[in-house]
Amino acid sequence: MTMIYLDHGATTPMHPQVIETMTDVMTTVFGNPSSIHQLGRQAQHLVTTSRQKIAQSIHAEEDDIMFTSGGTESDNTAIIQTAHSRQHLGKHIITSKVEHPAVLRPMEALVEEGFEVTFLPVDEQGLLSVDDVLAALRPDTILVSLMWTNNETGVRFPIKEIGLALQEHQTYFHTDAVQAYGLETIDVEACHLDLLSATGHKINGPKGTGFLYCRSGISLPPFMRGGEQEEHRRAGTENVPAITGLAKASELLTETEKRHRQLTYREFHDQILTRLCAEGIEFEVNGDQEQHSAHVLNLWFSGVPNNLLLMHLDLKGIALSIGSACTAGNVHPSHVLETMFGKDAQRVAESVRFSFGLGNTSREIDYMLDHLVPIINRLKK
């Protein structure tokens, strides 16, 4: 059976050149980067050059990049360690209700420790304004953490404008850029960011890799304790093959490639919406379509339970999702759509996410639609 993968928001297939790069490193470079002999220095050189490539991709300094095991560790480190190290300045934190669980769960843990967290709502388009953030800002606010691109709706927050507005405040500004890195042009200086999280497996790189950008002058206590790796910031022997794979994946996503992907994914949007309209399928798009990343399309099919729709599509070899991959394995509804439309809204249980990426073609979209339309009609009956 042909498998049509339209769940790139959950994870992405590794790029062949990334696999080739990692295979070569695994075969030829096995030294510990902390060792002073030739094999160790060879491994350290790969880590250093990888760090330089990642830094260049977000217009940062090389020393501001710390390699991690992925977006979750990067988010947790940025949030928890900032809170603990700055609580003498205040114990108030701002985030949004539609963040990824890798942000929401550590925030909830901090509340249990006595911190006060303001969870900002979004409107029915999934939007959050600069004014919303400033209205919640207080003299004792020590951290603002807001995602760049929502993983379920694709809606972007105005990160650059928020960063500029926070310039004169003591707060640190962190963004979870897991869904943005590799598709958006990111300049941490222009956006006035203090902290940024990203992961490798969303950009056709290896799972278990990621990085945290931490602006020069910010010193967070280590989240992982042990050895002196990563300039004393994260203990543990570096995963050299994975780090080089992450850097290779980043290197392949040039500005030209990013523009090409965005254009291609927009065409997929048009293809899907045009066909659904032509077939008389009742639907609505979830999320603002102007402040929006093209790799995600979230649709409400009224009267069609999303769990049944996904099951029928899976039987045809078509992979979509309901929401975050970190919660889709259970029966919990999307917290993002609940925030936008209310917990009792019918569309929360009738919406699905299409997310596009490497390898998808117009022919695949047609194949998916050939099955989607009759399945919807059948389920509505």
N, C-alpha and C positions, 0 to 999 in steps of 0.2 A: 504494500500500500504506500502511495506517495504521501509524505508528511508535509503539510503546509504549516510552517512555524510563524505565527503572528503574535508571539508573546515575548518580544525582545525587551520589553520593559521589566521582565522578570530576570532574564539572563540572556546572554548572546553566545552564539557559536564562536569558537576561537578562529581568528583569521589564519589561513594557511602559513603566512609568513611569520606569524607569532609562534606557531607550532614549530616551524623550522628553526627559528632563533632559539627557542627554549630547548629543543632537542640537541642542537649543537652545543649549547652551554652544559646541559646535563651530561653530555658525552665527553666533553673535553675539559671542563672547569669544575673541579670538585673541592677546591681548597676553601678553608674558612677565611672569610674576609678580614678577620681579626688576627690571623697568623702573619708573622713578619717574613716568612720565607717566600720564595718566588710564586708558589702556587696560591698562597694567601693573597699576595699582592695582585696577582692576576684576577682573582675573584673581586678584590676591593676595587680594582679599576672598573670592572663592569658595573658595580654598584654606583660608583661615582659618576660614570658617564650616563647611567640611567637616571640618576638624580638630576643631572644637568638638563636632560631632555624633558623631564617632567616639569622642572622649574620654568623652562622656556615656554612650555605649552600654556602656562597661565601668567606669564610675564612676572615671574617671581625670582628671588635670589636662590641659588642652589642650596644654601644652608638653611633655608626656610622650609625645606621638604623633609618630612619624616615618613618612611615607609611603614605601612601597617598591614594587617591581615585583611583589610577591606573597609567598606563604608561604615559598618557597625562599630568597629573599633575606633575608627577616626572620629565618628560622631560622639561616642561615649567619652573618648579622651578629651575632646574639645569642650564638651559640656560639663562633665563631672570635675575634671581637673581645673577648669576655669572657676567653677563655683567654689571648690574647696580652697583654692589659692587666693581668691579675691573676696571672701566672705567678710573680711575685716572692713571692706568698703561698702558692703551692703549685701542683702540676701534676696534681691528681687531679680527675676529673670523673665524675659518675654519670648514666647514662641507662638506658633499657630496650632489650631486644632487639627489641621490636615497634614501635619508632618508625618514622615515615615516612623514606624515603631522604633527604629534605632535612635530617634530623637525623643519621641514621646515617653518611652519606658524609662530612660535615665532621668527625664524631667520629673516623672512621677516618683522615682526613688528619692530625688532631691527634696520633693515636697515632704516626704516622710521624715527627712532629716531636719526639717524646719525651714527650708527655703520657701519663698513665695513665688509661684510661677503664674504669670498671666498667659492664658491660652486664648489667643485671638481667634474669633470666628472669621469666616469668609462669607461673601455674599453668594447668591444663587448661581453666579457665573464662576465661582471659585476664586474671586479676586480679593486681594488685600492691598490697601492703599498705604502710602507713606503717612498720611494723616492718622490712619488707624494705629500705626506703630508709635507715632509721636504722642498720641493721646494716652497711650499706656505707659510711656516713659516716665520714670521717676528719678529723683536724685540718687536713690540707692540701687538703681538698676545696674547690674554688673555684667550682664550678658543678654544679647539679642540673637536668637538662633532661628533663622527662617530658610526654608528650602528655596533653591533657585527655580526648579521645575517640579511640579507635582507629578508623582509617579503614576497616578491613576487617571488624571484628567489631562495632563500635559500643560496645564496653565502655569505661566511664569509669574513669579513675584518681581516687583520692581527693585531688584537688588542694588543696582547702581544708585538709584535715587535715594533709597533708604540709607545706604552707606554714606552718601554725602550729607544727609540730614543728621546723621549720628556723629559727625566729625567732632563737634565741640563737647560731646558727652564722654564721661569716663567709661561707658560700657564698651565691652568687646563685641564685635559683630562677626558672627559665624554663619556660614551657609552650607547646607547639605547640597552639594552639586553633583550627586551621584547620577541623576537623570540628565544633567546638563553637560557634564564634562564629556568632550568628544563630539558634541553637536553644536554647542554654543561657543562664541568667541569670548574667552574669559581673561580679564585683566584685573588681577587682584588689587593693583595700585589704583587704577581708574575707578574701581568699585569701592575703594576704601575698606577692604576686607581685612580682618585680623586673623580669621581662621576659615579654612575651606576643606571639606571632606570629599573624597572621590574614591571610586573602586575600579578594578580592572575588568571584572566580568560583565560590565555593562557596555564596554567599548571593544568587544571581541578580543579581550585579553583573558588571562587565566583567573579562575576563581581563587579566593584566598589571598588576593593582593589589593592594595590600595595605598593611599597616602593622605597625610594631613598637612596642609599648608599652615604654618604658624609664623606670623609676621615677625621680622627681626625686632628684638627688644622685648618680645613676650616670652617669658620663661614659665612653662607649666611643669609641675612635678610629674615624674614619670608614672604612667598608668600601669605599665609592665615593669616589674623590678627584677633585677638580677645582674646581668653583665652591663658593660658600658657601651653597648652598640648604639648606633644612631645618635652619636654625640651625647651619650648619657640619657637620651630621651625615651628609648624603648629597648628594653633588654631582650635578648634572644638572638641566636645566630641567624643572619639574614638568609632568606630564601633566594639565592642568587638567580637561578633559572626563572623563577616567577617574576622577580623584579625586572629582569631584562625583557621578559615577555610583556609586562605592563608598559615598559618604556617603548617597546616596539609597536604595540597597539596604539599608543599615543602618537608616536611619530607618523604612523600611517594616516592618521586623521588630520590631514593638512587643512588649511582654510578652504582650499578649492574642493577637497573631498567633503567637508562639512556642508558647503553650499550645495553641492551636487546631491547629497543625501536629503537635505531639507526640501529641495525642489522635487526630488523623486517621491518622497513621502507625501508631499502636498498633492501630487498627482494621484497617489493611492487614495487619499481622502476624497478627491473629486470623483474618482472612479467608483468608489463605494457609494457615496451619497447620490450620485447621478443614477446609478443602477437601482438603488432602493426606491428612489422617487419614481422611476420608470415602471417598477414592478408594483407600485401602489402600497409599499410597506410603510406602516405608521412608525415613525421614529422621531427622536429629538437628540441633538448633540448635547452632551454634558460638558460644561466648561466654556469659558470665553474663547472665541476663535481668533481674536486679534492678538491677545497676549498669550500665545500658545506655541508649543513646540510641535513640529509636524510629525514626530515619530509616534505620537499617541493619539488615538481617536476613541473616545468613550461615548457609546450610544445607548439610549433607552428605547427598548422595544416594548411598548405598552401591551400588557396582557401576556407576556412571554417570560416565564420564570427563568432567570439567568442560569441556574444550576442545570436545568433540563436542557437548555439551549447548548451549553458547553458540552454536556454529555453526548448529545446527538452529533455535534460537530466533531468531537473527539473520535467517535466511531467511524467518521468519514476521513480521519487522518488530518484534522484541522485543529490547531492549538490556539485557543484564545484564553482570556482570563477574566475573572470578576474584579480583582483588585490587586493589592500588594501581594507579591509572592510570599512574603513573610507571614501572611494571615490567610491566604487563599486555601491552605490545606485544611482549614476548619470551617465551621458553619457561621462564623461571625460575619455580619454584613459590613460593607465598606464604611469605615468611619469618615472617609472623605465625603462621600455622597450624603451620609447622614448629617454632616455639618452643613452642607450646601442646601439640602432640601428638607431636613427633619428626619427624626428616627422612624416615624411611621409612614414616611412617603413611599408610595407604591414603587416609584422608579428605582429605589435603592436595591430592590430584589429583582429588578428587570433590566439592569444595565450591564453591559459587557465592555471590556477594553480590547481594542485592537492595538498592537504596538509593532512597529515595523523596524527592519534592520537589514544587515548584510545578507544578501542572497535572495531577498524577496523580489519578485517580478510582477509585472502587470498580469501575466498569464496566471500566476498563482492567485492573485486577487480575483480574477475571473472565476477560477476553479472554486475558490471559497464561496463566492457569491452564488454560483450555480447550485451549491448545497444549502447555503444560508437561507435563501429566499423560500424554498419549499419547506424547510424545517420550521421556519417562523410561521408560515401559513398553517402548517399542520398543528403546531403547538397552540396557536390561537384558537383553533377549532375545538 
